[in-house]
């Protein structure tokens, strides 16, 4: 599997943009979830407060207008009316609303553990509404409570036993804990319960819709941004890279890239074109120089060869073909040192020159015993010179026969 740094720039760009999109969506999902959670809880609190106040207002209103009707119809007792109203307005909804009291008369109004603790807090100090998320039988639930305070009209049924209506006395005997309230005392509370699963379900729907909406926007932005970056950055860089690879492969310096801008990439393209023009000019000069050099060595009456540091011959003239006993094609790549009986000494001299910059017979004429591929042996004098090309050291030897064996 290729490493990231070895991938094409377009592939890197696609991977980076994909990772950026994923991170952006995850961050958006996280923030959206928390924002939706806060919003849903705020809505739940507002709705629960509205239900609780309606029930309290209903109870207070009934207490103020009802006189002797409850003696004939118990369903008109203000507390009973408020309870029935609560059931009706929350019927079919996710809200469960009821009235609770520490000194209840209706068993349905008996508080659970959470409601009991909150009622005790309400009774011990002045306090307003309270709400929180708690666990009920292993399930999370939103709980809201709003205290109810005894008013003067409430004491007709919840004050002294002696002053209570007869229908109340018949149901609740003297000494029942539901008597004895005073004006301003907390008589109970409205309790609202909402399963958090319902709220979470709504949060999930809202988050999914918002994420879908944002994802579409992000993708459109990234596609547009990606297209612009590809057109203005990646494609020009890829074109320069492809052109350089083609020049390296073919050795042709006549390649040019259209310069469409004057920004940094445009300047890069301009510099590339200028470099290609310079290289083309130098290549033509080098070709001309090589052709002139070859023409000169072909006119020479002595054998001339040019070889590299390791002795491999790269240039030879016609006289060299005769002296070495090989065609020019066969001669190229042969080691110069292999044709000399003291070739090892000559190789050591070349290596010394490479290390020290002098000596090794360079710039001097030396005598050697030479043997060609046909096995013929002769004495030659060799004039050795040095030159550099493409950061490589080249040695040129002019060989002239002294006598034939």
VEXKOLNU-292409 format. One record per residue (C-alpha): x, y, z; residue number from 1; residue in three letters. Coordinates in Angstrom, 3 decimals. Each point is the difference from the previous one (the first is absolute). Example, Ala and Ser with C-alpha at 12.3 -4.5 7.8 and 13.67 -1.06 7.14 Angstrom:
NODE / 12.300 / -4.500 / 7.800 / 1 / ALA
NODE / 1.370 / 3.440 / -0.660 / 2 / SER
END
This chain:
NODE / 0.000 / 0.000 / 0.000 / 1 / UNK
NODE / 1.544 / 3.344 / -1.031 / 2 / UNK
NODE / 0.804 / 2.515 / 2.705 / 3 / UNK
NODE / -1.916 / 3.265 / 0.134 / 4 / UNK
NODE / 3.011 / 2.068 / -1.095 / 5 / UNK
NODE / 0.387 / -2.197 / -3.108 / 6 / UNK
NODE / -3.571 / 0.521 / -1.227 / 7 / UNK
NODE / -0.902 / 2.300 / -2.885 / 8 / UNK
NODE / -0.800 / 3.538 / 1.060 / 9 / UNK
NODE / -3.599 / -0.366 / -1.248 / 10 / UNK
NODE / -0.435 / -3.135 / 2.130 / 11 / UNK
NODE / 1.452 / 1.805 / 3.024 / 12 / UNK
NODE / -2.371 / 2.889 / -0.587 / 13 / UNK
NODE / -3.013 / -2.339 / -0.219 / 14 / UNK
NODE / 1.013 / -1.786 / 3.224 / 15 / UNK
NODE / 0.594 / 3.262 / 1.873 / 16 / UNK
NODE / -3.328 / 1.453 / -1.132 / 17 / UNK
NODE / -1.812 / -3.244 / 0.925 / 18 / UNK
NODE / 1.538 / -0.030 / 3.484 / 19 / UNK
NODE / -0.818 / 3.699 / 0.370 / 20 / UNK
NODE / -3.626 / -0.647 / -0.991 / 21 / UNK
NODE / -0.320 / -2.910 / 2.450 / 22 / UNK
NODE / 1.505 / 2.015 / 2.862 / 23 / UNK
NODE / -2.223 / 2.954 / -0.870 / 24 / UNK
NODE / -3.125 / -2.180 / -0.004 / 25 / UNK
NODE / 0.967 / -1.663 / 3.295 / 26 / UNK
NODE / 0.608 / 3.374 / 1.637 / 27 / UNK
NODE / -3.270 / 1.293 / -1.409 / 28 / UNK
NODE / -1.842 / -3.101 / 1.254 / 29 / UNK
NODE / 1.459 / 0.452 / 3.484 / 30 / UNK
NODE / -0.912 / 3.679 / 0.202 / 31 / UNK
NODE / -3.403 / -0.542 / -1.599 / 32 / UNK
NODE / -0.843 / -2.799 / 2.438 / 33 / UNK
NODE / 0.811 / 2.138 / 3.036 / 34 / UNK
NODE / -1.839 / 2.983 / -1.432 / 35 / UNK
NODE / -3.044 / -2.131 / -0.784 / 36 / UNK
NODE / 0.152 / -1.599 / 3.443 / 37 / UNK
NODE / -0.005 / 3.424 / 1.648 / 38 / UNK
NODE / -2.802 / 1.186 / -2.287 / 39 / UNK
NODE / -2.173 / -3.089 / 0.585 / 40 / UNK
NODE / 0.445 / 0.236 / 3.776 / 41 / UNK
NODE / -0.882 / 3.693 / -0.099 / 42 / UNK
NODE / -3.142 / -0.779 / -1.985 / 43 / UNK
NODE / -0.849 / -2.797 / 2.454 / 44 / UNK
NODE / 0.410 / 2.403 / 2.933 / 45 / UNK
NODE / -2.182 / 2.631 / -1.693 / 46 / UNK
NODE / -2.725 / -2.529 / -0.824 / 47 / UNK
NODE / 0.103 / -1.556 / 3.482 / 48 / UNK
NODE / -0.194 / 3.468 / 1.602 / 49 / UNK
NODE / -2.963 / 0.867 / -2.207 / 50 / UNK
NODE / -1.856 / -3.211 / 0.955 / 51 / UNK
NODE / 0.729 / 0.504 / 3.698 / 52 / UNK
NODE / -1.199 / 3.598 / 0.001 / 53 / UNK
NODE / -3.195 / -0.913 / -1.859 / 54 / UNK
NODE / -0.785 / -2.625 / 2.628 / 55 / UNK
NODE / 0.713 / 2.380 / 2.889 / 56 / UNK
NODE / -2.032 / 2.763 / -1.634 / 57 / UNK
NODE / -2.846 / -2.459 / -0.561 / 58 / UNK
NODE / 0.084 / -1.061 / 3.653 / 59 / UNK
NODE / 0.136 / 3.596 / 1.221 / 60 / UNK
NODE / -2.828 / 1.038 / -2.298 / 61 / UNK
NODE / -2.232 / -2.890 / 1.092 / 62 / UNK
NODE / 0.755 / 0.754 / 3.650 / 63 / UNK
NODE / -1.110 / 3.587 / -0.484 / 64 / UNK
NODE / -3.304 / -0.674 / -1.806 / 65 / UNK
NODE / -1.220 / -3.316 / 1.392 / 66 / UNK
NODE / -2.173 / 0.192 / 3.086 / 67 / UNK
NODE / -2.271 / -2.894 / 0.941 / 68 / UNK
NODE / 0.062 / -1.868 / -3.304 / 69 / UNK
NODE / 2.616 / -2.605 / 1.092 / 70 / UNK
NODE / -2.389 / -1.235 / 2.727 / 71 / UNK
NODE / -2.292 / -1.242 / -2.770 / 72 / UNK
NODE / 2.714 / -0.778 / -2.596 / 73 / UNK
NODE / 3.393 / -1.044 / 1.349 / 74 / UNK
NODE / 1.495 / 0.394 / -3.469 / 75 / UNK
NODE / -0.263 / 3.789 / 0.452 / 76 / UNK
NODE / 2.502 / 0.042 / 2.869 / 77 / UNK
NODE / 2.736 / 2.386 / -1.242 / 78 / UNK
NODE / 2.785 / -2.551 / 0.574 / 79 / UNK
NODE / -1.949 / -2.685 / -1.839 / 80 / UNK
NODE / -0.778 / 2.353 / -2.867 / 81 / UNK
NODE / 3.685 / 0.956 / -0.300 / 82 / UNK
NODE / 0.984 / -3.689 / -0.052 / 83 / UNK
NODE / -2.457 / -0.791 / -2.795 / 84 / UNK
NODE / 1.097 / 3.050 / -1.966 / 85 / UNK
NODE / 3.599 / -1.201 / 0.272 / 86 / UNK
NODE / -0.958 / -3.405 / -1.384 / 87 / UNK
NODE / -1.887 / 1.522 / -2.913 / 88 / UNK
NODE / 2.551 / 2.543 / -1.127 / 89 / UNK
NODE / 2.804 / -2.598 / 0.035 / 90 / UNK
NODE / -2.038 / -2.837 / -1.519 / 91 / UNK
NODE / 1.859 / -1.499 / -2.963 / 92 / UNK
NODE / 3.194 / 1.963 / 0.716 / 93 / UNK
NODE / 3.351 / -1.061 / 1.421 / 94 / UNK
NODE / -0.668 / 2.058 / 3.139 / 95 / UNK
NODE / -1.252 / -1.592 / 3.211 / 96 / UNK
NODE / -1.474 / 2.666 / 2.314 / 97 / UNK
NODE / -1.502 / -0.398 / 3.457 / 98 / UNK
NODE / -0.433 / 1.752 / 3.370 / 99 / UNK
NODE / 1.932 / -1.361 / 2.970 / 100 / UNK
NODE / 0.017 / 0.796 / 3.719 / 101 / UNK
NODE / 1.667 / -1.278 / 3.163 / 102 / UNK
NODE / -3.449 / 0.144 / 1.679 / 103 / UNK
NODE / -2.010 / -1.388 / -2.876 / 104 / UNK
NODE / -3.649 / -1.059 / 0.016 / 105 / UNK
NODE / -0.136 / -1.754 / -3.379 / 106 / UNK
NODE / 2.349 / -3.036 / -0.092 / 107 / UNK
NODE / 0.797 / 0.921 / -3.624 / 108 / UNK
NODE / 1.616 / 3.170 / 1.362 / 109 / UNK
NODE / 2.482 / -1.911 / 2.148 / 110 / UNK
NODE / 3.537 / 1.254 / -0.859 / 111 / UNK
NODE / 2.839 / -2.282 / -1.039 / 112 / UNK
NODE / 3.484 / 0.256 / 1.543 / 113 / UNK
NODE / 1.138 / 2.875 / -2.213 / 114 / UNK
NODE / -3.230 / 1.934 / 0.460 / 115 / UNK
NODE / 0.127 / -0.574 / 3.764 / 116 / UNK
NODE / 3.514 / 1.452 / 0.244 / 117 / UNK
NODE / -0.972 / 3.036 / -2.065 / 118 / UNK
NODE / -3.182 / 0.596 / 2.036 / 119 / UNK
NODE / 2.050 / -0.078 / 3.183 / 120 / UNK
NODE / 2.327 / 2.612 / -1.504 / 121 / UNK
NODE / -2.987 / 2.147 / -1.028 / 122 / UNK
NODE / -1.428 / -0.262 / 3.549 / 123 / UNK
NODE / 3.261 / 0.898 / 1.730 / 124 / UNK
NODE / 0.752 / 3.151 / -1.982 / 125 / UNK
NODE / -1.467 / 2.307 / -2.542 / 126 / UNK
NODE / 0.813 / -1.281 / -3.445 / 127 / UNK
NODE / -1.262 / 0.073 / -3.525 / 128 / UNK
NODE / -0.060 / -2.622 / -2.703 / 129 / UNK
NODE / 2.582 / -2.768 / -0.225 / 130 / UNK
NODE / 0.935 / -2.361 / -2.823 / 131 / UNK
NODE / 2.688 / -2.540 / -0.808 / 132 / UNK
NODE / 0.656 / -3.288 / -1.816 / 133 / UNK
NODE / -0.054 / -3.049 / 2.290 / 134 / UNK
NODE / -0.185 / -3.771 / -0.388 / 135 / UNK
NODE / -3.332 / -1.683 / 0.661 / 136 / UNK
NODE / 0.108 / -3.807 / 0.007 / 137 / UNK
NODE / 3.165 / 0.079 / -2.080 / 138 / UNK
NODE / -1.390 / 2.448 / -2.563 / 139 / UNK
NODE / 0.902 / 3.665 / -0.200 / 140 / UNK
NODE / -2.894 / 2.428 / 0.444 / 141 / UNK
NODE / -0.416 / 3.762 / 0.058 / 142 / UNK
NODE / -1.688 / 1.116 / 3.232 / 143 / UNK
NODE / -1.589 / 3.390 / 0.639 / 144 / UNK
NODE / -1.794 / 1.196 / 3.148 / 145 / UNK
NODE / -1.768 / 3.267 / 0.814 / 146 / UNK
NODE / -1.165 / 0.542 / 3.617 / 147 / UNK
NODE / -3.638 / 0.814 / 0.826 / 148 / UNK
NODE / -0.617 / 2.408 / 2.900 / 149 / UNK
NODE / -3.148 / -0.110 / 2.165 / 150 / UNK
NODE / -2.269 / 2.987 / -0.474 / 151 / UNK
NODE / -2.937 / 1.101 / 2.144 / 152 / UNK
NODE / -2.504 / -1.871 / -2.167 / 153 / UNK
NODE / 2.032 / -3.217 / 0.441 / 154 / UNK
NODE / -0.522 / 0.105 / 3.773 / 155 / UNK
NODE / -3.732 / -0.604 / -0.364 / 156 / UNK
NODE / 0.861 / -3.685 / -0.574 / 157 / UNK
NODE / 3.557 / -0.168 / 1.329 / 158 / UNK
NODE / -0.228 / 2.291 / 3.053 / 159 / UNK
NODE / -1.672 / -0.975 / 3.269 / 160 / UNK
NODE / -2.036 / -3.169 / 0.080 / 161 / UNK
NODE / -2.957 / 1.785 / 1.607 / 162 / UNK
NODE / -0.275 / 2.552 / -2.828 / 163 / UNK
NODE / 0.326 / -2.560 / -2.804 / 164 / UNK
NODE / -3.059 / -0.882 / -2.159 / 165 / UNK
NODE / -1.952 / -3.067 / 1.077 / 166 / UNK
NODE / 0.897 / -2.024 / -3.114 / 167 / UNK
NODE / 3.694 / 0.510 / 0.869 / 168 / UNK
NODE / -0.542 / -1.015 / 3.637 / 169 / UNK
NODE / -1.802 / -3.122 / -1.165 / 170 / UNK
NODE / 2.963 / -1.093 / -2.096 / 171 / UNK
NODE / 2.850 / 1.179 / 2.249 / 172 / UNK
NODE / -0.525 / -0.292 / 3.785 / 173 / UNK
NODE / 1.349 / 2.296 / 2.689 / 174 / UNK
NODE / 3.739 / -0.259 / 0.427 / 175 / UNK
NODE / 0.659 / -0.793 / -3.683 / 176 / UNK
NODE / 3.330 / 1.571 / -1.022 / 177 / UNK
NODE / -1.626 / 1.836 / -2.909 / 178 / UNK
NODE / -1.488 / 2.538 / 2.439 / 179 / UNK
NODE / 1.779 / 2.834 / 1.749 / 180 / UNK
NODE / 1.533 / 1.974 / -2.881 / 181 / UNK
NODE / 0.604 / 3.720 / 0.297 / 182 / UNK
NODE / -0.009 / 2.721 / -2.643 / 183 / UNK
NODE / 3.359 / 0.142 / -1.820 / 184 / UNK
NODE / 1.007 / -3.519 / 0.985 / 185 / UNK
NODE / 1.099 / -2.413 / -2.755 / 186 / UNK
NODE / -2.961 / -2.315 / -0.468 / 187 / UNK
NODE / 1.483 / -2.094 / -2.832 / 188 / UNK
NODE / 1.500 / 0.298 / -3.466 / 189 / UNK
NODE / -0.676 / -0.657 / -3.652 / 190 / UNK
NODE / 2.324 / -2.740 / -1.240 / 191 / UNK
NODE / 0.840 / -0.462 / -3.701 / 192 / UNK
NODE / 1.909 / -3.025 / -1.296 / 193 / UNK
NODE / 1.338 / -0.530 / -3.541 / 194 / UNK
NODE / 1.939 / -3.155 / -1.028 / 195 / UNK
NODE / 3.385 / 1.125 / -1.349 / 196 / UNK
NODE / -0.239 / -2.670 / -2.716 / 197 / UNK
NODE / -2.695 / 2.120 / -1.640 / 198 / UNK
NODE / 2.137 / 3.123 / 0.259 / 199 / UNK
NODE / 3.091 / -1.807 / -1.267 / 200 / UNK
NODE / -2.024 / -1.310 / -2.925 / 201 / UNK
NODE / -0.954 / 3.548 / -0.908 / 202 / UNK
NODE / 3.609 / 1.128 / 0.456 / 203 / UNK
NODE / 1.147 / -2.802 / -2.311 / 204 / UNK
NODE / -2.463 / 1.040 / -2.693 / 205 / UNK
NODE / 1.020 / 3.663 / 0.283 / 206 / UNK
NODE / 3.717 / -0.853 / -0.056 / 207 / UNK
NODE / -0.415 / -2.276 / -3.028 / 208 / UNK
NODE / -1.883 / 2.662 / -1.937 / 209 / UNK
NODE / 2.453 / 2.749 / 0.912 / 210 / UNK
NODE / 2.990 / -2.215 / -0.809 / 211 / UNK
NODE / -1.500 / -0.875 / -3.367 / 212 / UNK
NODE / -0.554 / 3.666 / -0.727 / 213 / UNK
NODE / 3.495 / 0.983 / 1.124 / 214 / UNK
NODE / 1.621 / -2.964 / -1.757 / 215 / UNK
NODE / -1.531 / 1.054 / -3.311 / 216 / UNK
NODE / 1.269 / 3.563 / 0.519 / 217 / UNK
NODE / 3.480 / -1.198 / 1.056 / 218 / UNK
NODE / 0.265 / -2.380 / -2.942 / 219 / UNK
NODE / -1.012 / 2.733 / -2.445 / 220 / UNK
NODE / 2.533 / 2.405 / 1.541 / 221 / UNK
NODE / 2.771 / -2.624 / -0.030 / 222 / UNK
NODE / -0.781 / -1.035 / -3.595 / 223 / UNK
NODE / 0.090 / 3.615 / -1.169 / 224 / UNK
NODE / 3.138 / 0.708 / 2.040 / 225 / UNK
NODE / 1.599 / -3.238 / -1.210 / 226 / UNK
NODE / -0.754 / 0.844 / -3.632 / 227 / UNK
NODE / 1.549 / 3.452 / 0.401 / 228 / UNK
NODE / 3.110 / -1.390 / 1.719 / 229 / UNK
NODE / 0.361 / -2.708 / -2.632 / 230 / UNK
NODE / -0.294 / 2.499 / -2.796 / 231 / UNK
NODE / 2.272 / 2.666 / 1.471 / 232 / UNK
NODE / 2.553 / -2.076 / 1.950 / 233 / UNK
NODE / -0.045 / -3.777 / -0.427 / 234 / UNK
NODE / -0.414 / -0.188 / -3.791 / 235 / UNK
NODE / 2.820 / 2.501 / -0.743 / 236 / UNK
NODE / 2.330 / -1.807 / 2.428 / 237 / UNK
NODE / -0.958 / -3.387 / -1.510 / 238 / UNK
NODE / 0.644 / 1.402 / -3.490 / 239 / UNK
NODE / 3.479 / 1.197 / 1.027 / 240 / UNK
NODE / 0.733 / -3.387 / 1.586 / 241 / UNK
NODE / -1.192 / -1.929 / -3.079 / 242 / UNK
NODE / 2.009 / 2.230 / -2.322 / 243 / UNK
NODE / 3.165 / -0.415 / 2.107 / 244 / UNK
NODE / -0.467 / -3.779 / -0.024 / 245 / UNK
NODE / -0.401 / 0.049 / -3.788 / 246 / UNK
NODE / 3.131 / 2.136 / -0.407 / 247 / UNK
NODE / 1.937 / -2.375 / 2.258 / 248 / UNK
NODE / -1.222 / -2.988 / -1.997 / 249 / UNK
NODE / 0.510 / 1.393 / -3.508 / 250 / UNK
NODE / 2.889 / 2.420 / 0.550 / 251 / UNK
NODE / -1.789 / 2.617 / -2.117 / 252 / UNK
NODE / 0.207 / 3.596 / 1.223 / 253 / UNK
NODE / -2.474 / 1.520 / -2.462 / 254 / UNK
NODE / -2.936 / -0.536 / 2.422 / 255 / UNK
NODE / -1.905 / 3.136 / 1.046 / 256 / UNK
NODE / -2.996 / 0.567 / 2.334 / 257 / UNK
NODE / -2.532 / 2.782 / -0.670 / 258 / UNK
NODE / 0.295 / 2.693 / 2.690 / 259 / UNK
NODE / -3.543 / 1.088 / 0.929 / 260 / UNK
NODE / 0.659 / 2.147 / 3.082 / 261 / UNK
NODE / 2.631 / 2.092 / 1.757 / 262 / UNK
NODE / -0.434 / -1.450 / 3.502 / 263 / UNK
NODE / 2.501 / -2.359 / 1.662 / 264 / UNK
NODE / -1.095 / -2.940 / -2.180 / 265 / UNK
NODE / 0.138 / 2.185 / -3.077 / 266 / UNK
NODE / 3.524 / 1.050 / 0.977 / 267 / UNK
NODE / 0.877 / -3.683 / 0.484 / 268 / UNK
NODE / -1.231 / -0.778 / -3.517 / 269 / UNK
NODE / 1.926 / 2.991 / -1.336 / 270 / UNK
NODE / 3.163 / -1.156 / 1.778 / 271 / UNK
NODE / -0.509 / -3.514 / -1.412 / 272 / UNK
NODE / -0.343 / 1.351 / -3.545 / 273 / UNK
NODE / 3.106 / 2.169 / 0.461 / 274 / UNK
NODE / 1.915 / -3.019 / 1.329 / 275 / UNK
NODE / -1.113 / -2.122 / -2.967 / 276 / UNK
NODE / 1.065 / 2.753 / -2.384 / 277 / UNK
NODE / 3.416 / 0.245 / 1.679 / 278 / UNK
NODE / 0.434 / -3.773 / 0.019 / 279 / UNK
NODE / -1.031 / -0.201 / -3.650 / 280 / UNK
NODE / 2.548 / 2.678 / -0.853 / 281 / UNK
NODE / 2.747 / -1.766 / 1.971 / 282 / UNK
NODE / -0.962 / -3.348 / -1.490 / 283 / UNK
NODE / 0.366 / 1.407 / -3.498 / 284 / UNK
NODE / 3.341 / 1.491 / 0.950 / 285 / UNK
NODE / 1.124 / -3.300 / 1.499 / 286 / UNK
NODE / -1.106 / -1.923 / -3.074 / 287 / UNK
NODE / 1.844 / 2.446 / -2.199 / 288 / UNK
NODE / 3.076 / -0.245 / 2.229 / 289 / UNK
NODE / -0.119 / -3.792 / 0.003 / 290 / UNK
NODE / -0.378 / -0.110 / -3.764 / 291 / UNK
NODE / 2.924 / 2.383 / -0.393 / 292 / UNK
NODE / 2.035 / -2.075 / 2.491 / 293 / UNK
NODE / -0.833 / -3.218 / -1.818 / 294 / UNK
NODE / 0.925 / 1.604 / -3.307 / 295 / UNK
NODE / 3.347 / 1.055 / 1.411 / 296 / UNK
NODE / 0.895 / -3.366 / 1.546 / 297 / UNK
NODE / -1.020 / -1.783 / -3.198 / 298 / UNK
NODE / 2.515 / 2.147 / -1.885 / 299 / UNK
NODE / 2.765 / -0.897 / 2.459 / 300 / UNK
NODE / 2.643 / -2.567 / -1.066 / 301 / UNK
NODE / 0.248 / -1.371 / 3.564 / 302 / UNK
NODE / -2.458 / -2.197 / 1.880 / 303 / UNK
NODE / -2.133 / 2.078 / 2.401 / 304 / UNK
NODE / -2.348 / -1.394 / 2.647 / 305 / UNK
NODE / -1.936 / 1.630 / 2.827 / 306 / UNK
NODE / -0.740 / -2.127 / 3.045 / 307 / UNK
NODE / -1.649 / 0.407 / 3.407 / 308 / UNK
NODE / 1.445 / -0.399 / 3.508 / 309 / UNK
NODE / -0.527 / -3.773 / -0.072 / 310 / UNK
NODE / 1.788 / -0.255 / -3.376 / 311 / UNK
NODE / -3.089 / -0.570 / -2.172 / 312 / UNK
NODE / 0.485 / 1.485 / -3.477 / 313 / UNK
NODE / -2.769 / 2.331 / -1.166 / 314 / UNK
NODE / 1.579 / 1.705 / -3.065 / 315 / UNK
NODE / 2.422 / -1.415 / -2.597 / 316 / UNK
NODE / 1.194 / 1.089 / -3.443 / 317 / UNK
NODE / 0.730 / -2.024 / -3.122 / 318 / UNK
NODE / 3.717 / -0.384 / 0.800 / 319 / UNK
NODE / -0.979 / -1.444 / 3.390 / 320 / UNK
NODE / -2.033 / -2.695 / -1.835 / 321 / UNK
NODE / 3.095 / -1.019 / -1.917 / 322 / UNK
NODE / 2.316 / 0.074 / 3.036 / 323 / UNK
NODE / -2.371 / -1.854 / 2.379 / 324 / UNK
NODE / -1.136 / -2.495 / -2.635 / 325 / UNK
NODE / -3.699 / 0.634 / 0.707 / 326 / UNK
NODE / -2.759 / 1.864 / -1.735 / 327 / UNK
NODE / -1.109 / 3.221 / 1.634 / 328 / UNK
NODE / -3.237 / -1.608 / 1.188 / 329 / UNK
NODE / 1.927 / -2.900 / 1.572 / 330 / UNK
NODE / 2.549 / 2.343 / 1.546 / 331 / UNK
NODE / -2.522 / 2.102 / 1.920 / 332 / UNK
NODE / -0.351 / -1.332 / 3.570 / 333 / UNK
NODE / 3.364 / -1.828 / -0.029 / 334 / UNK
NODE / 2.417 / 0.889 / 2.808 / 335 / UNK
NODE / 3.045 / 1.954 / -1.129 / 336 / UNK
NODE / 2.178 / -1.596 / 2.696 / 337 / UNK
NODE / -0.595 / -3.483 / -1.436 / 338 / UNK
NODE / 1.997 / 0.770 / -3.155 / 339 / UNK
NODE / 3.159 / 1.015 / 1.873 / 340 / UNK
NODE / 2.398 / -2.487 / 1.536 / 341 / UNK
NODE / 0.517 / 2.481 / 2.838 / 342 / UNK
NODE / -3.654 / 1.039 / 0.027 / 343 / UNK
NODE / -0.202 / -0.487 / 3.775 / 344 / UNK
NODE / 2.676 / 2.661 / 0.492 / 345 / UNK
NODE / -1.824 / 2.403 / -2.287 / 346 / UNK
NODE / -3.260 / -0.607 / 1.924 / 347 / UNK
NODE / 1.761 / 0.757 / 3.291 / 348 / UNK
NODE / 1.340 / 3.228 / -1.496 / 349 / UNK
NODE / -3.504 / 1.040 / -1.087 / 350 / UNK
NODE / -1.383 / -0.717 / 3.488 / 351 / UNK
NODE / 2.843 / 2.032 / 1.532 / 352 / UNK
NODE / -0.867 / 2.923 / -2.255 / 353 / UNK
NODE / -3.650 / -0.260 / 1.047 / 354 / UNK
NODE / 1.018 / 0.107 / 3.668 / 355 / UNK
NODE / 2.754 / 2.627 / -0.121 / 356 / UNK
NODE / -0.775 / 1.989 / -3.142 / 357 / UNK
NODE / 3.443 / -0.540 / -1.540 / 358 / UNK
NODE / 2.433 / -2.700 / -1.037 / 359 / UNK
NODE / -0.973 / -3.346 / -1.467 / 360 / UNK
NODE / 1.575 / 0.801 / -3.369 / 361 / UNK
NODE / -2.602 / 2.642 / -0.826 / 362 / UNK
NODE / 1.463 / 2.739 / -2.154 / 363 / UNK
NODE / 3.036 / -2.143 / -0.832 / 364 / UNK
NODE / 1.092 / -2.415 / -2.698 / 365 / UNK
NODE / 0.724 / -3.523 / 1.238 / 366 / UNK
NODE / 1.082 / -3.209 / -1.697 / 367 / UNK
NODE / -1.912 / -3.277 / 0.279 / 368 / UNK
NODE / -0.178 / -3.451 / -1.528 / 369 / UNK
NODE / -3.287 / -0.364 / -1.885 / 370 / UNK
NODE / -1.779 / -3.212 / -1.160 / 371 / UNK
NODE / -3.124 / 0.120 / -2.204 / 372 / UNK
NODE / -2.831 / -2.509 / -0.311 / 373 / UNK
NODE / 1.763 / -1.853 / -2.828 / 374 / UNK
NODE / 2.875 / -0.696 / 2.339 / 375 / UNK
NODE / 2.420 / 2.375 / -1.725 / 376 / UNK
NODE / 2.357 / 1.804 / 2.375 / 377 / UNK
NODE / 1.684 / 3.357 / -0.498 / 378 / UNK
NODE / 1.568 / 2.830 / 1.950 / 379 / UNK
NODE / -1.984 / 3.227 / 0.209 / 380 / UNK
NODE / 0.467 / 3.393 / 1.492 / 381 / UNK
NODE / -3.120 / 1.381 / 1.711 / 382 / UNK
NODE / -0.742 / 3.683 / 0.557 / 383 / UNK
NODE / -2.707 / 0.143 / 2.719 / 384 / UNK
NODE / -2.259 / 3.044 / 0.625 / 385 / UNK
NODE / -3.036 / 0.529 / 2.217 / 386 / UNK
NODE / -3.310 / 1.828 / -0.370 / 387 / UNK
NODE / -3.335 / 0.192 / 1.814 / 388 / UNK
NODE / -3.485 / -0.433 / -1.421 / 389 / UNK
NODE / -3.305 / -0.291 / 1.884 / 390 / UNK
NODE / 1.892 / -0.152 / 3.328 / 391 / UNK
NODE / 2.012 / -2.980 / -1.230 / 392 / UNK
NODE / 3.753 / -0.146 / -0.560 / 393 / UNK
NODE / 0.995 / -1.187 / -3.482 / 394 / UNK
NODE / 3.478 / -0.978 / -1.178 / 395 / UNK
NODE / 1.149 / 0.290 / -3.625 / 396 / UNK
NODE / 2.974 / -2.073 / -1.163 / 397 / UNK
NODE / 1.916 / 0.613 / -3.234 / 398 / UNK
NODE / 1.831 / -3.200 / -0.922 / 399 / UNK
NODE / 2.848 / -0.001 / -2.525 / 400 / UNK
NODE / 1.855 / -3.142 / -0.981 / 401 / UNK
NODE / 3.723 / 0.114 / 0.627 / 402 / UNK
NODE / 0.926 / -3.365 / -1.525 / 403 / UNK
NODE / -1.690 / -3.287 / -0.882 / 404 / UNK
NODE / 0.841 / -3.363 / 1.512 / 405 / UNK
END
